[in-house]
Amino acid sequence: MTQRKHFNLGDRVKMKKKHPCGSYIWEITRMGADIKIKCCGCARVVMLPRSKFEKSMVKVEEPPENPS
């Protein structure tokens, strides 16, 4: 049994393959049966089936710390 990766709306995730603009980082903008992600390099929007997204995602990026 494989371990399920946990991600939420608004998370930034690293994908296995590089986008043509050169970025590996994408932001999740919609979740459901399909996942809508936006490239953090060029703002291109792509929709993927959840199963394909989970196979292609490497990890959830840690949010930068806010100095408050």
N, C-alpha and C positions, 0 to 999 in steps of 0.2 A: 504494500500500500504506500502510495506517495504522500508526502507531507504537503498539505494545502498552503499556498501562499496567501497571506492576508494583506489586503489593500483596501483603501477607502477612497471616496470621492475627494478630489483635490490633491491626492498624493502625487508625488513625482516619482516615476519609476525608471529604472534602467533596463533597456531591452537588449537582447542578444545581438541583433544586427544594427549597424549604423545607418541612419537616414542619409539620403544623398547630400543633405546640407552639412553633414559631419557630426550631428548630435546623436547621442545615445539616450538622452533624457527626454521623457514624455510626461505630461500631466494628464491625469484622469479627469475628464469633464462630464462623463455620463456612465452610469452603470445599470446593467440589467442583463438580459440574455446576450446582448452585445455590449462591448465596452468602447466608448468613444474617447480617444486620446488626442492631445495636441502637442506637437513637437515644440520643445522649448528653444530650439535653434531658429526655426523659420516660421513657426505658428501654423504649420499645415495640420489639418484635422483629418483623422482616419478612424473608421469604425471597424472593429474586429469581433468575431465571435468570441465569447468568453473562453472557450477551450483553447483557441489559438493564442489568445492574449496570455493565458496562464502558462502556456508552453514557451512563449517568447520572452516573458518577463524574467529578468535575472534577480532583481531585488528592488525594494522600496528604498529610495534615497532618504537620508535623515534630513529633516528640515533644518535650516540654519538657525542658530541660537539668536534670540532677540535680546540685546543688552537693555534691560529695563531697570 
